[in-house]
């Protein structure tokens, strides 16, 4: 091909090209065989598509039943079904993603780890958070907030175990706080591309001077939870706990909501699990505002969102269990990848053997 704006092959070069010309009867046999094989390939593709659709419906149904288990016995039965049919239910990366979503749903519903009656209940945590908030207001570190409305019964999406409390996110944390630092202080800069979608993945950052990034960007600090607010980043689960920030502070893309838990009664990692859960993502997606391609989750939706607050010790058990199971999901994805590579190699070997005798003559 020649040319810059519209590269093309010239007519002269085209007709100078070489073509292997077989006898006419062999041309006919080639065309006939090729037509037969293409029909077979179309049928094979359709069969594979139908099987994949059926498998996806089966998987989604099984994991949905698991998430919506109403009793401990029902949960055990549904979980046993998934485990007994694991090799059938999880054969693709999409299946593993369904498994991840199920784990997150079970975690924030209080169904992933057992409850301990000796744990300090969430109601006590709320009192501690209230005291911490009053202290910060008195010291002038945060502004006094307008009381949020009580959670109505119709807002509660599912039952939580005894000792848990439904609260609004704005009651237990601050949204979009600001940092104060000298301009020459080094800090972390985190653009959207450096925020992971998968739980367990660590965010990256660039080293910048605070004076370069303090204006026109979203502020965050060590252990803050960030979540993308714009489509499609929000739906894809872009969120993370800010860790190992330079001098404990940072700034990043303006398309973030930043949540800072009050005190030590709420684990940032537990909040992150909730932010990545299907219930939070699906509900907020429905309430996005703006034009197509520029839809965002409003700040008020996050502040007023009902949050299942678990006892602190149970939060720790949930985070540990989720990390453990997510690590197993990572291993499963790696196994599937190796299996797919092995299948590709086997196919290439079969094709190579099948066509190794292509130069043999057709018997008369």
VOPAGU-2260 file (C-alpha; in pm, 1 decimal, decimal comma):
REM VOPAGU-2260
SITE   aa  ch    i         X         Y         Z
SITE  UNK   A    0       0,0       0,0       0,0
SITE  UNK   A    1     110,0     359,0     -67,1
SITE  UNK   A    2     -24,6     694,7      42,5
SITE  UNK   A    3     -50,4     885,8     371,7
SITE  UNK   A    4    -409,3     995,5     434,9
SITE  UNK   A    5    -570,9     705,8     244,3
SITE  UNK   A    6    -320,0     420,6     192,8
SITE  UNK   A    7    -422,1     196,3     -95,1
SITE  UNK   A    8    -281,9     -72,2    -324,0
SITE  UNK   A    9    -248,6      30,0    -685,9
SITE  UNK   A   10    -423,5    -160,6    -964,4
SITE  UNK   A   11     -88,2    -248,1   -1119,0
SITE  UNK   A   12      46,2    -401,4    -798,2
SITE  UNK   A   13    -283,0    -577,2    -735,4
SITE  UNK   A   14    -278,9    -760,0   -1068,2
SITE  UNK   A   15      89,7    -842,6   -1030,6
SITE  UNK   A   16       3,7   -1049,6    -722,1
SITE  UNK   A   17      60,9   -1426,4    -733,7
SITE  UNK   A   18    -221,1   -1680,7    -696,7
SITE  UNK   A   19    -184,3   -2060,3    -669,5
SITE  UNK   A   20    -403,9   -2189,7    -952,2
SITE  UNK   A   21    -519,4   -2551,5    -912,1
SITE  UNK   A   22    -688,4   -2758,0   -1185,3
SITE  UNK   A   23   -1050,6   -2663,7   -1252,4
SITE  UNK   A   24   -1197,6   -2980,6   -1099,5
SITE  UNK   A   25    -991,1   -2925,7    -785,2
SITE  UNK   A   26   -1116,4   -2566,6    -769,6
SITE  UNK   A   27   -1467,4   -2710,0    -767,1
SITE  UNK   A   28   -1380,9   -2958,6    -490,5
SITE  UNK   A   29   -1220,4   -2679,7    -283,4
SITE  UNK   A   30   -1524,5   -2453,6    -315,9
SITE  UNK   A   31   -1763,9   -2738,1    -227,9
SITE  UNK   A   32   -1559,6   -2844,4      75,2
SITE  UNK   A   33   -1517,2   -2486,5     192,4
SITE  UNK   A   34   -1892,4   -2422,1     169,3
SITE  UNK   A   35   -1958,0   -2736,1     375,7
SITE  UNK   A   36   -1704,8   -2637,0     642,3
SITE  UNK   A   37   -1837,6   -2280,5     668,0
SITE  UNK   A   38   -2190,1   -2414,0     727,0
SITE  UNK   A   39   -2047,9   -2644,7     992,5
SITE  UNK   A   40   -1864,0   -2350,6    1154,7
SITE  UNK   A   41   -2185,1   -2144,6    1161,3
SITE  UNK   A   42   -2370,6   -2430,8    1330,0
SITE  UNK   A   43   -2086,0   -2482,7    1574,7
SITE  UNK   A   44   -2080,4   -2114,0    1663,8
SITE  UNK   A   45   -2457,0   -2111,2    1721,2
SITE  UNK   A   46   -2435,2   -2422,0    1939,3
SITE  UNK   A   47   -2157,1   -2270,0    2148,0
SITE  UNK   A   48   -2352,1   -1943,3    2186,8
SITE  UNK   A   49   -2663,8   -2129,9    2301,4
SITE  UNK   A   50   -2466,3   -2333,8    2553,0
SITE  UNK   A   51   -2297,1   -2023,2    2687,8
SITE  UNK   A   52   -2633,3   -1847,4    2727,6
SITE  UNK   A   53   -2778,8   -2148,6    2907,1
SITE  UNK   A   54   -2472,4   -2175,2    3131,3
SITE  UNK   A   55   -2489,2   -1804,0    3213,8
SITE  UNK   A   56   -2859,1   -1827,7    3304,0
SITE  UNK   A   57   -2787,9   -2130,6    3522,8
SITE  UNK   A   58   -2496,2   -1957,2    3693,2
SITE  UNK   A   59   -2683,5   -1634,0    3751,8
SITE  UNK   A   60   -2981,1   -1824,4    3890,6
SITE  UNK   A   61   -2763,9   -2032,0    4124,5
SITE  UNK   A   62   -2571,7   -1731,0    4256,1
SITE  UNK   A   63   -2890,5   -1523,6    4288,9
SITE  UNK   A   64   -3051,0   -1796,3    4500,3
SITE  UNK   A   65   -2735,5   -1800,0    4709,8
SITE  UNK   A   66   -2746,1   -1423,5    4765,8
SITE  UNK   A   67   -3116,1   -1422,4    4852,0
SITE  UNK   A   68   -3110,2   -1711,9    5099,2
SITE  UNK   A   69   -3354,2   -1626,5    5376,6
SITE  UNK   A   70   -3240,9   -1870,1    5644,6
SITE  UNK   A   71   -2920,2   -2035,1    5755,3
SITE  UNK   A   72   -3044,2   -2374,5    5633,5
SITE  UNK   A   73   -3141,2   -2234,3    5292,8
SITE  UNK   A   74   -2803,0   -2063,8    5266,3
SITE  UNK   A   75   -2624,0   -2390,2    5348,9
SITE  UNK   A   76   -2827,8   -2582,8    5088,7
SITE  UNK   A   77   -2768,0   -2324,1    4816,4
SITE  UNK   A   78   -2400,7   -2297,7    4904,7
SITE  UNK   A   79   -2365,8   -2676,5    4894,1
SITE  UNK   A   80   -2522,4   -2679,7    4545,9
SITE  UNK   A   81   -2273,5   -2419,4    4422,0
SITE  UNK   A   82   -1976,0   -2602,4    4571,4
SITE  UNK   A   83   -2086,8   -2942,1    4439,9
SITE  UNK   A   84   -2126,8   -2799,2    4089,3
SITE  UNK   A   85   -1836,6   -2557,8    4100,7
SITE  UNK   A   86   -1661,3   -2713,3    3800,7
SITE  UNK   A   87   -1978,4   -2663,6    3593,8
SITE  UNK   A   88   -2077,6   -2319,5    3722,9
SITE  UNK   A   89   -1734,3   -2157,5    3691,9
SITE  UNK   A   90   -1583,9   -2233,1    3354,0
SITE  UNK   A   91   -1532,9   -1875,4    3226,6
SITE  UNK   A   92   -1409,5   -1545,4    3365,7
SITE  UNK   A   93   -1766,4   -1414,4    3352,3
SITE  UNK   A   94   -1867,1   -1694,9    3587,9
SITE  UNK   A   95   -1593,6   -1598,3    3832,2
SITE  UNK   A   96   -1720,6   -1239,6    3821,6
SITE  UNK   A   97   -2066,2   -1364,2    3922,0
SITE  UNK   A   98   -1901,8   -1552,6    4206,2
SITE  UNK   A   99   -1724,0   -1235,0    4319,1
SITE  UNK   A  100   -2050,6   -1041,1    4321,0
SITE  UNK   A  101   -2216,1   -1317,5    4521,8
SITE  UNK   A  102   -1939,4   -1307,3    4781,7
SITE  UNK   A  103   -1976,8    -929,6    4819,0
SITE  UNK   A  104   -2355,0    -959,8    4855,6
SITE  UNK   A  105   -2325,6   -1230,2    5119,4
SITE  UNK   A  106   -2066,2   -1023,5    5306,6
SITE  UNK   A  107   -2278,8    -710,6    5349,6
SITE  UNK   A  108   -2587,4    -919,2    5435,2
SITE  UNK   A  109   -2410,3   -1082,5    5728,9
SITE  UNK   A  110   -2413,7   -1426,8    5568,0
SITE  UNK   A  111   -2046,3   -1480,0    5492,2
SITE  UNK   A  112   -1911,6   -1521,4    5845,7
SITE  UNK   A  113   -2077,7   -1637,2    6169,0
SITE  UNK   A  114   -2199,9   -1384,7    6426,5
SITE  UNK   A  115   -2050,5   -1375,1    6775,8
SITE  UNK   A  116   -2298,0   -1273,8    7051,7
SITE  UNK   A  117   -2002,2   -1139,1    7253,7
SITE  UNK   A  118   -1923,9    -874,1    6988,9
SITE  UNK   A  119   -1992,1    -515,1    7085,7
SITE  UNK   A  120   -2313,0    -430,7    6895,1
SITE  UNK   A  121   -2326,5    -167,2    6624,0
SITE  UNK   A  122   -2553,5      50,3    6841,4
SITE  UNK   A  123   -2255,0     111,6    7072,5
SITE  UNK   A  124   -2041,0     200,0    6769,7
SITE  UNK   A  125   -2296,3     464,0    6671,0
SITE  UNK   A  126   -2262,6     628,6    7012,1
SITE  UNK   A  127   -1884,9     637,2    6974,2
SITE  UNK   A  128   -1916,6     785,1    6624,3
SITE  UNK   A  129   -2154,8    1050,1    6755,4
SITE  UNK   A  130   -1907,2    1145,1    7029,2
SITE  UNK   A  131   -1622,8    1160,5    6775,3
SITE  UNK   A  132   -1828,0    1383,8    6547,8
SITE  UNK   A  133   -1911,9    1621,4    6834,8
SITE  UNK   A  134   -1544,6    1640,3    6931,1
SITE  UNK   A  135   -1435,1    1725,5    6575,5
SITE  UNK   A  136   -1705,2    1993,9    6548,1
SITE  UNK   A  137   -1599,9    2143,7    6881,2
SITE  UNK   A  138   -1235,5    2153,4    6768,5
SITE  UNK   A  139   -1339,7    2318,8    6441,3
SITE  UNK   A  140   -1207,2    2035,2    6226,5
SITE  UNK   A  141   -1545,1    1967,4    6063,0
SITE  UNK   A  142   -1865,2    2163,8    6023,3
SITE  UNK   A  143   -2178,6    2077,9    6213,2
SITE  UNK   A  144   -2399,8    1882,9    5977,3
SITE  UNK   A  145   -2771,3    1902,8    5934,4
SITE  UNK   A  146   -2935,7    1589,8    6086,0
SITE  UNK   A  147   -3020,8    1326,7    5827,9
SITE  UNK   A  148   -3376,3    1188,9    5813,4
SITE  UNK   A  149   -3447,7     853,8    5983,5
SITE  UNK   A  150   -3436,8     547,9    5759,8
SITE  UNK   A  151   -3786,2     445,5    5652,3
SITE  UNK   A  152   -3889,9      82,1    5652,7
SITE  UNK   A  153   -3933,6      78,4    5274,5
SITE  UNK   A  154   -3569,9     192,4    5233,3
SITE  UNK   A  155   -3431,7    -119,6    5402,7
SITE  UNK   A  156   -3340,2    -360,6    5117,4
SITE  UNK   A  157   -3277,6    -675,3    5325,6
SITE  UNK   A  158   -3261,6    -806,1    5679,5
SITE  UNK   A  159   -2936,0    -795,1    5873,0
SITE  UNK   A  160   -2829,1   -1005,2    6172,2
SITE  UNK   A  161   -2895,1    -912,4    6531,6
SITE  UNK   A  162   -2638,2    -663,4    6656,6
SITE  UNK   A  163   -2620,5    -482,0    6321,5
SITE  UNK   A  164   -2773,4    -138,2    6255,2
SITE  UNK   A  165   -2900,2      34,1    5943,8
SITE  UNK   A  166   -2754,4     386,3    5923,4
SITE  UNK   A  167   -2707,0     647,3    5655,9
SITE  UNK   A  168   -2352,3     680,5    5524,2
SITE  UNK   A  169   -2355,1    1049,2    5618,5
SITE  UNK   A  170   -2405,3     952,7    5983,6
SITE  UNK   A  171   -2081,0     756,6    6010,4
SITE  UNK   A  172   -1845,7     953,8    5789,7
SITE  UNK   A  173   -1760,3    1268,4    5597,3
SITE  UNK   A  174   -1801,9    1298,5    5222,8
SITE  UNK   A  175   -1548,1    1483,7    5010,8
SITE  UNK   A  176   -1325,0    1633,0    5284,9
SITE  UNK   A  177   -1040,7    1875,1    5209,7
SITE  UNK   A  178    -670,4    1862,8    5300,7
SITE  UNK   A  179    -444,7    2138,2    5430,4
SITE  UNK   A  180     -72,4    2122,6    5352,7
SITE  UNK   A  181     219,0    2340,4    5248,4
SITE  UNK   A  182     257,9    2384,0    4872,3
SITE  UNK   A  183     604,3    2225,5    4867,1
SITE  UNK   A  184     483,9    1913,0    5049,0
SITE  UNK   A  185     510,3    1598,2    4839,4
SITE  UNK   A  186     182,4    1410,5    4788,9
SITE  UNK   A  187      23,9    1134,7    4582,7
SITE  UNK   A  188    -166,9    1207,9    4262,6
SITE  UNK   A  189    -416,7     942,4    4150,2
SITE  UNK   A  190    -586,5     976,5    3808,1
SITE  UNK   A  191    -887,3     758,1    3726,2
SITE  UNK   A  192    -679,1     508,5    3528,0
SITE  UNK   A  193    -486,1     420,2    3845,1
SITE  UNK   A  194    -795,8     325,8    4045,7
SITE  UNK   A  195    -866,0     -50,6    4028,2
SITE  UNK   A  196   -1198,5    -218,4    3959,7
SITE  UNK   A  197   -1119,6    -550,5    4129,3
SITE  UNK   A  198   -1126,3    -582,4    4505,3
SITE  UNK   A  199    -779,2    -662,8    4632,8
SITE  UNK   A  200    -598,4    -472,1    4359,9
SITE  UNK   A  201    -382,9    -183,4    4483,8
SITE  UNK   A  202    -417,9     165,5    4340,2
SITE  UNK   A  203    -115,1     335,2    4186,9
SITE  UNK   A  204     -10,7     699,3    4216,3
SITE  UNK   A  205     225,4     963,8    4084,0
SITE  UNK   A  206     452,0    1180,4    4300,7
SITE  UNK   A  207     354,8    1551,1    4286,1
SITE  UNK   A  208     396,6    1870,6    4487,7
SITE  UNK   A  209      83,5    1963,2    4681,0
SITE  UNK   A  210      82,8    2311,3    4529,2
SITE  UNK   A  211      43,6    2152,6    4183,2
SITE  UNK   A  212    -261,9    1944,0    4268,4
SITE  UNK   A  213    -442,5    2116,8    4556,8
SITE  UNK   A  214    -668,9    2312,6    4319,7
SITE  UNK   A  215    -898,6    2162,4    4060,8
SITE  UNK   A  216    -874,6    1807,7    4197,2
SITE  UNK   A  217   -1045,8    1589,9    4457,2
SITE  UNK   A  218    -868,5    1564,6    4793,4
SITE  UNK   A  219    -822,3    1247,3    4997,5
SITE  UNK   A  220    -604,1    1116,2    5279,5
SITE  UNK   A  221    -470,9     785,4    5411,4
SITE  UNK   A  222    -750,1     525,3    5463,1
SITE  UNK   A  223   -1014,1     734,0    5283,3
SITE  UNK   A  224   -1242,3     533,1    5053,8
SITE  UNK   A  225   -1274,9     669,1    4700,2
SITE  UNK   A  226   -1540,9     565,9    4450,3
SITE  UNK   A  227   -1583,5     682,5    4090,7
SITE  UNK   A  228   -1904,0     880,4    4042,5
SITE  UNK   A  229   -1921,5     897,0    3661,0
SITE  UNK   A  230   -2041,3     636,9    3412,2
SITE  UNK   A  231   -1906,8     383,5    3314,9
SITE  UNK   A  232   -1633,4     391,8    3580,6
SITE  UNK   A  233   -1888,3     369,9    3862,6
SITE  UNK   A  234   -2070,3      70,3    3714,1
SITE  UNK   A  235   -1733,4     -99,7    3656,9
SITE  UNK   A  236   -1660,9     -79,0    4029,3
SITE  UNK   A  237   -1370,2     166,6    4025,6
SITE  UNK   A  238   -1311,6     224,4    4397,4
SITE  UNK   A  239   -1032,5     177,1    4648,8
SITE  UNK   A  240    -901,2     247,8    4997,4
SITE  UNK   A  241    -622,2     503,4    4973,5
SITE  UNK   A  242    -307,4     340,0    5112,5
SITE  UNK   A  243      61,0     433,5    5143,6
SITE  UNK   A  244       3,8     790,5    5027,1
SITE  UNK   A  245     307,7    1017,3    5031,6
SITE  UNK   A  246     287,1    1215,3    5357,1
SITE  UNK   A  247     -58,3    1065,7    5405,1
SITE  UNK   A  248    -235,3    1294,6    5156,8
SITE  UNK   A  249    -326,5    1299,1    4792,2
SITE  UNK   A  250    -549,9    1435,8    4519,2
SITE  UNK   A  251    -691,8    1297,2    4199,6
SITE  UNK   A  252    -958,3    1305,0    3935,8
SITE  UNK   A  253   -1258,6    1524,6    4004,7
SITE  UNK   A  254   -1486,4    1232,8    3913,4
SITE  UNK   A  255   -1458,0    1080,9    4261,7
SITE  UNK   A  256   -1659,8    1074,3    4580,6
SITE  UNK   A  257   -1438,8    1044,5    4888,4
SITE  UNK   A  258   -1569,9     886,6    5209,2
SITE  UNK   A  259   -1380,0     930,0    5537,0
SITE  UNK   A  260   -1512,1     716,6    5828,6
SITE  UNK   A  261   -1540,7     896,9    6161,9
SITE  UNK   A  262   -1319,0     747,8    6429,7
SITE  UNK   A  263   -1211,2     384,6    6439,9
SITE  UNK   A  264   -1554,9     221,3    6462,8
SITE  UNK   A  265   -1593,4     164,3    6086,6
SITE  UNK   A  266   -1329,0     -11,1    5878,0
SITE  UNK   A  267   -1252,0     154,3    5545,1
SITE  UNK   A  268   -1206,7    -193,5    5393,0
SITE  UNK   A  269   -1558,7    -289,6    5501,9
SITE  UNK   A  270   -1698,3      27,8    5342,3
SITE  UNK   A  271   -1511,0     -59,4    5021,8
SITE  UNK   A  272   -1674,2    -404,1    5016,5
SITE  UNK   A  273   -2012,3    -231,8    5039,6
SITE  UNK   A  274   -1922,2      16,6    4762,5
SITE  UNK   A  275   -1834,3    -274,7    4533,7
SITE  UNK   A  276   -2144,4    -477,8    4621,7
SITE  UNK   A  277   -2410,3    -524,8    4348,8
SITE  UNK   A  278   -2682,3    -364,0    4564,5
SITE  UNK   A  279   -2493,7     -35,6    4603,3
SITE  UNK   A  280   -2380,5     -19,7    4239,7
SITE  UNK   A  281   -2718,0    -115,1    4090,2
SITE  UNK   A  282   -2917,3     119,8    4315,0
SITE  UNK   A  283   -2689,7     418,8    4254,2
SITE  UNK   A  284   -2679,4     348,4    3880,5
SITE  UNK   A  285   -3058,4     384,4    3867,5
SITE  UNK   A  286   -3033,2     721,4    4046,5
SITE  UNK   A  287   -2760,2     874,8    3830,2
SITE  UNK   A  288   -2829,0    1217,6    3685,6
SITE  UNK   A  289   -2699,0    1393,3    3374,5
SITE  UNK   A  290   -2687,6    1330,3    3001,9
SITE  UNK   A  291   -2587,3    1006,9    2829,4
SITE  UNK   A  292   -2217,1     939,7    2867,7
SITE  UNK   A  293   -2189,1    1203,7    3142,0
SITE  UNK   A  294   -2414,8    1056,0    3409,4
SITE  UNK   A  295   -2297,7    1084,1    3769,3
SITE  UNK   A  296   -2398,3     964,5    4115,5
SITE  UNK   A  297   -2506,6    1276,4    4309,8
SITE  UNK   A  298   -2343,6    1349,7    4646,0
SITE  UNK   A  299   -2681,6    1343,2    4820,7
SITE  UNK   A  300   -2744,1     985,1    4709,3
SITE  UNK   A  301   -2422,6     868,0    4877,6
SITE  UNK   A  302   -2477,5    1068,9    5197,9
SITE  UNK   A  303   -2830,2     934,8    5241,8
SITE  UNK   A  304   -2760,5     577,3    5129,9
SITE  UNK   A  305   -2865,0     315,0    5391,0
SITE  UNK   A  306   -2557,8     127,3    5513,4
SITE  UNK   A  307   -2554,8    -205,9    5707,2
SITE  UNK   A  308   -2325,4    -132,2    6001,9
SITE  UNK   A  309   -2186,6    -452,2    6154,1
SITE  UNK   A  310   -2010,7    -487,6    6492,0
SITE  UNK   A  311   -1644,1    -389,6    6461,2
SITE  UNK   A  312   -1509,7    -740,7    6524,2
SITE  UNK   A  313   -1746,8    -881,4    6264,7
SITE  UNK   A  314   -1633,2    -615,5    6017,3
SITE  UNK   A  315   -1279,8    -748,5    6068,6
SITE  UNK   A  316   -1392,4   -1108,8    6014,0
SITE  UNK   A  317   -1583,8   -1009,6    5700,3
SITE  UNK   A  318   -1285,6    -823,9    5552,1
SITE  UNK   A  319   -1052,7   -1117,3    5625,6
SITE  UNK   A  320   -1293,0   -1372,9    5476,5
SITE  UNK   A  321   -1365,5   -1165,0    5164,7
SITE  UNK   A  322    -992,9   -1117,6    5101,2
SITE  UNK   A  323    -938,3   -1490,3    5143,3
SITE  UNK   A  324   -1215,6   -1590,4    4903,4
SITE  UNK   A  325   -1122,6   -1322,6    4649,6
SITE  UNK   A  326    -770,8   -1464,3    4647,3
SITE  UNK   A  327    -921,4   -1803,1    4561,6
SITE  UNK   A  328   -1117,2   -1636,8    4279,3
SITE  UNK   A  329    -790,7   -1494,7    4146,4
SITE  UNK   A  330    -641,7   -1843,9    4147,1
SITE  UNK   A  331    -950,8   -1979,4    3970,4
SITE  UNK   A  332    -918,2   -1715,7    3696,9
SITE  UNK   A  333    -553,8   -1809,1    3650,0
SITE  UNK   A  334    -649,1   -2177,4    3618,0
SITE  UNK   A  335    -916,8   -2091,4    3360,6
SITE  UNK   A  336    -664,1   -1885,4    3167,5
SITE  UNK   A  337    -416,7   -2173,6    3164,2
SITE  UNK   A  338    -695,4   -2410,4    3064,0
SITE  UNK   A  339    -797,3   -2185,2    2774,7
SITE  UNK   A  340    -436,4   -2161,2    2659,8
SITE  UNK   A  341    -406,8   -2538,9    2673,8
SITE  UNK   A  342    -728,1   -2571,0    2470,3
SITE  UNK   A  343    -592,8   -2329,0    2210,0
SITE  UNK   A  344    -268,3   -2525,1    2186,4
SITE  UNK   A  345    -463,1   -2850,1    2147,5
SITE  UNK   A  346    -675,6   -2697,5    1872,0
SITE  UNK   A  347    -367,7   -2573,6    1687,9
SITE  UNK   A  348    -213,9   -2920,0    1715,3
SITE  UNK   A  349    -529,6   -3086,2    1578,7
SITE  UNK   A  350    -549,4   -2840,9    1288,8
SITE  UNK   A  351    -182,5   -2889,1    1210,7
SITE  UNK   A  352    -224,5   -3267,3    1199,3
SITE  UNK   A  353    -547,9   -3240,6    1001,6
SITE  UNK   A  354    -381,3   -3037,4     727,9
SITE  UNK   A  355     -42,9   -3208,6     734,7
SITE  UNK   A  356    -151,5   -3430,3     442,0
SITE  UNK   A  357    -300,9   -3145,4     236,0
SITE  UNK   A  358     -61,9   -3207,9     -54,4
SITE  UNK   A  359    -175,3   -3567,8    -103,4
SITE  UNK   A  360    -353,1   -3635,5    -431,8
SITE  UNK   A  361    -718,8   -3732,7    -447,0
SITE  UNK   A  362    -763,6   -4100,0    -538,9
SITE  UNK   A  363    -908,6   -4154,5    -888,9
